[in-house]
């Protein structure tokens, strides 16, 4: 059963956040996620949507994800007080893959 970790944060420097993502690409890709999408809206809010094949892979990636977000906060390019995470398992998908 697939699991998602969704993280919302206020970007103070979205260009630098993208640069960190590229610099850490190998580390991020080693997190065994099915995919990780980063979405930015017009108010400089970023939403990171990470889908994992199961809960154990998601849990194993927790420390790495926290490290990436921690670096962004430490560099002053993300508002640490704005970080909001939620996790959950997939209960339905559209369109059906069966």
N, C-alpha and C positions, 0 to 999 in steps of 0.2 A: 504494500500500500504506500503510495507516494505521500510525502510530507513537504510542506512549504514553511519557509521562514521569511516573513515579510518585515522589512525594517524601513521605517520612515525617519528622515532627518532633514534638518534645515542646512542647506549648503551655503557656506560663507564664501567659498571660492570653488565653483563647480569645475572650472578648468583644471585646477590642481587636483581635485578629487578624481577626475578622469585620468590625469597623469599618474597618480598613485595606483589606480586600477591597472593601468598598462604596465607600470613598473613591477607590480605584484602578480601579473598574469599567471605565471607558473605556479605560484603558491595558491592562488584562487582556483585555478583549474585542478589542483590536486585535492580539492575538497569533495570530490566524488558527487558533485551536483549534476542533475540532468541538464540544468541550465541555470544561469544567474542573469537576470535582466535588471538594468538600472534605468529608471524612468525619471525624467526631470520635468516639472511643470513650470509655468511662467512666474511662480513666486519663489523660485529657487528651492523648492522642496524636492527631495530625491526620495524615491521609493525603490528599494532593492528587493526583488522577488527571486528567491532561490528555491528551486524544486529539487528534492532529493528522492532517490528511489525508495527509501524507507527511513524510519525514525532513527535507526542506529547510525546511518551515514550522516543524517542531519546533526545528531548529537556529537558525533566525532568531529564535525566541522565547526563546532561552537567556538572553541578557543581561537581558531584561525580567524573566524569572522570578527570576534571581539578584538583581536589584534589589529585587524584592518581598520575597524571603526575607531579604535583607540588612537591609532596613528593619525587619523584625520582630525580627531579632537585635539591631540597634542600639538599638531601643527597649526591649530587655529583656523582650519578650513571647513569645519563642521561644528555646529552648535551641539555640544554634548548633552545639554538639557533637553534638546528636541528629539533625541533618539528614542524611538518607540518600536519595540519588536513584538511580533505575535507569531505563533506557530500553530500549525494544524494539519490534519490529515485530509486527503482528498476524499470527499464523499460522493461527488458526481463530477462528470466531465462532459462537455459538449464540444464538438460533435462526438458521438459515440465512436470508440475505436474498435468496437466488435463487428 
